[in-house]
């Protein structure tokens, strides 16, 4: 029966065709930012115009056309549009292939599993379930990242690490993705201090940045309890019967890889590893001199600390101990520092995919050199990794074609306008629920949280004033509408990339995740009710 299910590429192309057909029936239009003087104060509003009555100065800029043969050119444009994520995936894949060749990750997983076996000797820990504790801690960690600095694209790199761990623990690739991707997006939906969603939305709504944090922290906690419970329930089912996984056949790739890499490992430390240690230490010292202090931004607050000098000193000490043990542990140290620098870079220096990909590439090259590989060997290993992950990169480009068709057809703003008009003179609960539904639907078309905030909040915020709803409640409706469907919409380049890396067909992911999405969407509505029925701080 599953043989009749279309290939993921076919499904994505089918959605592109449907998007093109919509351009035949939905009239194109555009929201225009207009500044008006109200009570002596300038006020910016978003005003919608259909294409045939656009102001003259916008007519030349707005060039929409019904999409027909463009469904094919959209594939090319989709690759261009998503080029940063595509290159990110290829660089990450190549870098990790080099690291995997060193067998360092396998050594780390074996050491981790050995440690958990020791913990199981403790009766209290055994009663709680060591695996449950591990899953919960990992998911909470990534949820915090998602809630504080909007971790999303970064999850692509971590999936490559977490899936082998999940397979080694007796689970499947869905569990590996859940621990990192679902965890991060539960936090993204909870968005305690996420500057890319809450920060922008509250700024556009004229609210103090990150106000109402008390209730959002409560919402984040509830969302995580429900989401993590769903994952734990699934984990228990798969642990009892691994063949019940819908990914059991596809996961043979990961099981074979895990079995092949579980062979006897020779522990050694070549001279070149010490040289890599010395070069890396010199580089860290230089960066410590250039950036003696780092200002880490968390939400609307920040703190300054000598992070790089401290990390440099720790690397100098720990590096010696790891090298004396084996090059594998030194490479794990490089991986750990890569992750730490990713966090410091994102929160302290505003890094995005280019800087993160560069960081992982440097890690991959350093790993190859540390195991005494030649430049040619490292280049060939990198290309092998690129080939292995190429399908994931291609699907991201294809998915980008969906947005291209909707944009070139000029109907994204028209869809949004039609949805906003559907809100009539409802009660407060119904009105905030309608806003939530609209934001959820719009997120399928515009998966970018910051872009959606820029378009929807200037419309929704004034409208909430008219119907007597707190602007803070409107922001939360945006927050939940933006967060949950990110885990299922095919227009999300990050989701498609994660599934590609994990080798999970899109239709199987939907089959597995849709009950969780339905639960979270209902939960989101229930969490919105207090925002219009109770006196909450900041609302």
N, C-alpha and C positions, 0 to 999 in steps of 0.2 A: 504493500500500500504506500509506504514511504517513497517507493521508487517513482510514483506518479507526482510527487511534490516537486514543483519547479525549482531549479537551481537558484541560489540567492541572487546571482546576476540577473536572472530572468525576472525575479520578483521586483528588483529595483528598477529594471528597465520598464516593467509594466506600470510601476508607479509614475515614472517619467511620462509615459504615454497618457495616463489618467490626468496628470497635471496639465499636459498640453491640451487635452480635450476641454478642461475647465476654462481655458483661455478663450474658447469659442463662445462660451455662454455668459461668463462673468465680465461685465464692462470694466475696462481698466480705469484706475484712478490713483490719486496720490495725496498723502497728507503733507500739508505745507505749514511750516512754522511761521506764525504771525505774531508780531508784537503789537499790543494794543495798550492804550492808557485808560486805566480804570481807577476812578477816585484819585486821580493825580499820580498814580503809580503805574509803571510799565509792567505789563503782564504778558507772558508768552503762552500762546495757545497753539494747538495742532488743529488745523482746519482741513477737512477733506474736500477734494474737488474731483469730479470725474474728468476724464481726459478731454472731453469736448468743451468743458468750460474752465479749463485751467487758465490762470493769469498768463498774459503774453510772455512774461520773463521766464516762465517755466515750460512753456510749450516746446521750445527748442531742446530743452534738457530732457524732457520726458518722451522717449521714443519707444512705445510698446507696440507689439504686433502679435496677432494670433499665431500660436505655435503649431506648425505642421512638420515640415522636414527638419525643423530645428531640434527635434528630439534626438537627432544624431549628432548635430554640432554641440548639443548640450553636454554630451559625454566629454568632448574635448574641453569645453569651458569648465565643466565640473572638475576635471583634473587640475586645471589652472587655478580655480577657486580654492581647492583643497590642497594645493601644492605644499603648503607648509606642513600639514599633518602627514601627507604622503611621504615627504622627505624625512620627517621625524620618525615615522614607522620604519622606513628602510634603514636609517642610521642606527636606530635602536636594535633592530633585528640583527644587523651585521655585528654590532658591538657585543651583543649577548651571545652570539654564536661563537665568537672568539673566547669569551669567558667560559661558555659551556665546554669548549674543547679542553680547557684547563682542569675540568672536573671539580672546580672550587665550590660551585653551588651544590653539587652532590655531596661533597664533604660536609658542607654546612647543614644540609638536610639530614644527613646521617647523624651528625653531632646533635642536632636539634631533637630528632626522634629518640636518640639515646637518652637525652636529658629528660624528655617527657616520660620515658619508661621508668626512670628513677623516681619521678614524681608520683607515679601510680602506686608506689609502695606505701605512700601515705594514705591511710584509710579515708580521711576527710577529702583529700584531693580526688581520690578514686571515686568517691560517692558523687562529687560534683561533676566528674568527667573531665579528664585532662583535655581531650579534644574540644569539648564545649568551651572550656576556658580559653584555649588558643584561638578558636574561631571568634569568640566574643571580643577578646582583646584586639585582634587584628582589625575587625570591623569597626570597633570604636575608634581606633587610631586613625583609620582612613576617613571615618565620619567626621572626626574633629578637623582633619585637613580640609574636607569639603565644606564644613560649616564656617571655618575661619578664613581660608584664602581661596575658596572655590576650586579645589582640586578637581580636575576633570581630564584634560589631555594627558596629564602626568600618569594617570592610571594605566595607560597603554604599556608603559615600561614595567610596571609592577606585576601586571598579569603574567608576564613571562616567568617571573619568579614564583608567584603564588600557585600557579597551576601544577608545576612539578611537586610542590609541597603537598597540595591537596591529593594528588594521585598517590604519593608516597604514604599518606595517612589513610588510604583506602577509600577516598571519595572520587569525584569526577571533575571534569573541567568546569562544569557549572558552579561547583563549590569554589573552585579557584577564582573564577570571575566574581562570584558573590562576595567573597571576603574583601576584595579590593574595589571593584567597580560599584557593586550595590552599596557597600559600606560608604564609599565616598559620596554617592548620590543621595543616600539617606541624609547625610550631612549637608549636601548641597541644597536639598529641599528644606531642611531645617534652618539653614543659613543664619547662624547667629551673628556673624560679623563679616559675611562674604561681601567684599567691596564691589564685586562685579554684578551682583544682583541687588542685595539690600542697599548697599551704598549708593548705587546709581538711582534706584527706584525712589528711595527716600529723598535724595537730593532733588530729583525732578518733581517730587510731590511737595517740596517745601517743608520737609520735616527735619528735625535735628538728626544728624547722622547716628544710626544704630540705636535710636530711641526705641522704647518698647522691648528692650532686650530681655526683660524678666519673663514675659510670656513666651517669647520666641525660644528661650532656653527650655521652658517647660514643653513646648511643642516639639523641639528637637529631641528631648528625652523620650517622649511618647512615641514619636515616629521611629526612633531607633529600637525601642523595646519591641514594637510590632514587627519591624523589618527583620531584626536579628532573630526574633522568635520564629518567624517564617523560615529563615535559612537553617536554623538549628533543627527544626522539625524535619526539613528535607534531608539534612545531614544524617540524622538518626535513621531515616528510611534507607538511604544509600549504604550506610555502614552495615546495616543488617543484610541487605541484598544488593550488591553492586550492579548486578545485571538488570535491576529495575530502572536504572538510569536510562533516559532517552538518548543519552550520549555514549552509551556503553560501546557501541560499535565504532563510532568515530574516535573515541578515546583510546583505541588500540594504538594510535600514533604515539600518544603520551606514555602509555604503558610500555610499549616496546622501547621507547627512548629511555624511560626510567629503568627498565630491566637491563638495557645495554650499558647504561652508565653506572649500574650498581655492581659492576665487576670489581675485582680487586684493585685498589688504588695504591700506588707507590708514593709514599711521602718523601719529598726531597726539596731542597732549596738550591737552585743553581746560582752561580755568581751574578748572572744578569739580574736576578731578582733584587740583589743588594744594590746594584747600580740603579735600577728603577726606583727603589726606595730612596736613594740619595738624590736623584733628579727630582722626584716628587717633593721631597722635603725642601729642597732649594726653592722650588716653585712656590710652595706654601709660605716659606719665609719671605719671599719677594712680595707675595700678595698681602702678607701680614704687615709689611712695611708700608705698602701702598695704601692699604685699607686697615689701619690700626683699630678703628672702631666701626661698628656696624649698627645702623638704626633699624631695628626690626619693627615692622608695622603690623599690629594685630587689631583689625577693625579700625576704630577711631583713635586708638591709643598706640603708643610706641615706646620702646625702650632702647637705649644705646648701651652697647657692651663690647668688650674686646673679644669678639667671638673668634675671628680668624687667628689671632695669636694663640688663644687657648687651644683651638683645634690643632694648630701646628705643633704645639708642645706635646699634646696627647698622641699625635701621629708619630712623632719622633720616638716616644717611649713604647707605645703599643706595637709599632712597626717592627722593632727589634725582637720583641717576644714572639710575634707571629712568624717572622722569618726563621727564627731558631726552631720553631715547631715544624713548619712546612710552608712552601710557597702558596699552597691552597688557602691557608688561613690569611696570608698576606693579601691575596686577591680578594678574599671576603672583606678584609679591612678596606680595600680600595672601593668595593661595592658599597660598604657602609658609609664611607666618606662621600661617595657620589650622592647617596640619598640625603645625607646631612647637608651637603652643599646645595642640593636641589631646594631643600626647604629654606636655607639661608638666602639663596639667590632669589627665590620667589617672594619671600616676605621682606627681604632686606634691600634687594636691588631691582625688583620688578621684572625678573626673568620670565621669558615665555618659551615657546617650543624650540626656537633657534638655539638659545643658550643651553637649554636642557639637553637637546640632541648633541650639541658640541661636548657637553660634559660627559655624556655616556660614551661618545666616540673616543674621547681621551681615555676613559676607563678601559674600553675594549682594547685599544692599542697598548696601554700599559700592561694589561693582563697578558697579551700575547708576548710582549717583550719579556715579562717576568718569567714565563715558562720557556724562555730561550728560543722563541720562534724567530725566523728571519723575516725581513720586510715582505718578501714574496709570499711566505707562508701566511702572514697576517692578512695580506691583501686577498689571498685566495679564500681564507676562512671568512673574511668579511663578505665576499661575494656569495659564498655558500649561504650565509645568513640572510642576505638580501633575497636570494632566490627562494629560500624557505618561506619568507614572509611576504613575498610579492603579491600573493592573492589578496592579502589583507589590505595592501596599499591600493590595489586596483578597485576593490569594492568601495573604498572611501571616495575615490574619484567618481565612480558611477553614481553614488548617493549624492554627490555635489551637484549632479545634473538636475536633480529634482528642484532644488532651489533656483538654479539658473533659469529653468523653464518658467517658474512662477514669477521670477523677477523680470525676465524679458517679456513675459506676457502682461506685466503691469498689474497683476491681480492680487498681490499680497495685501496691499493697503485696502483694496476693495473688499476683500474677505473680512479684514478687521473691521471696516466700517459697517458692513452688514451685520456682523455679530454684535457690535456696540449698540446698534439701533434696536436690537432685540430686547434690550432692557427697558421695560416700561415702568409704570408706577407700581412697583412691587413693594412688599414689606421689606424691612431691613434684612432679615435672614434670607429671603428669596433673592433680594438684590445682590447681596454679597456672594450668594451661591451662584448667581448668574455670571457675575464678574469672574468667579473662579472657573466656571465652565468655559467662558470665553478665553481666559488666559490659557487654560489647558488645551483647547482646540488650536489656538494661535501658536502654541509651543510646537505643535506638530509641523507647522509651516515654517516658523522661525525659531529654530532650536537655540539660537544664541540668546542667553539671558540678558546681556547688556544691550543688544540690538532691540530686543522685545521691550525692554524697559524704556528705551528711548522713544519707541513708537507708541506704546500703550499708556504709559503713566501720564503724559500730558493730556490724554483724553479722559482716562479713568479718574484721576484725582479731582478735577473740577466737577465731574459728574457726581462723584461721591458727596461733594458739598451740597449739590442740588437735592439729592435724595436723603440727606441727613445721615450719611455713614461716615465714620471716622476714616481719614486718609490712611491711617495706620492699618486699618482693616483692609483697605484696598491694596496696600503694599503686601500684606500677608496673602491675599488672594492671588496676587501676581507671583509671590514667592512659591506657593504650593503648586500653582498652575505651571510654573516654569520647571519645577524640580522633578515631579513624579514621572511625567511622560518622557523625560530624557532617557529613561531606562527602557523605552520600547519604540520610540519613533525612528523610522528608517532614514529620516533627514538628519539625524545626529551623526556627524562624522566620527565623533569619539566612540559612540556605541558600535558603529559599523567596524571601526578599526579594532576595537577590543574583541569583538566576535571573530574578526578575521584572524587576529593573532591567536585566539583560543581555538580556532578551527571549529567554531560552533555555527551551524547553519542558522540563518535568521529565523526561518519558520520554527525551528526547534526551540530557539530562545524565546520566541513569542509564546509558544505552547507552554513553556515552563514558567515564564515570568508574569503572564497576564493575571493570574489570581492575585499575586502580590500587588500589582499595579491597581487593580480594582479595589483591594482592601485599603491601599494608601490613599487613593482618590476619595473614597468614602470617609476615611479618617481625616483627611484634609478639610472636608466640609464640616465635620463635627468640631474640629479645632477652630474653625472660623466662627462658629455660632457664638462663643463667648465674647468675641471681639465686637459684636453688635448688641449683646444682651447684658453684658457685665461691665462694671467699672474696672478697667485694667490700667496699670501704670503705663503712661506713654500713649494711651489710646484716646 
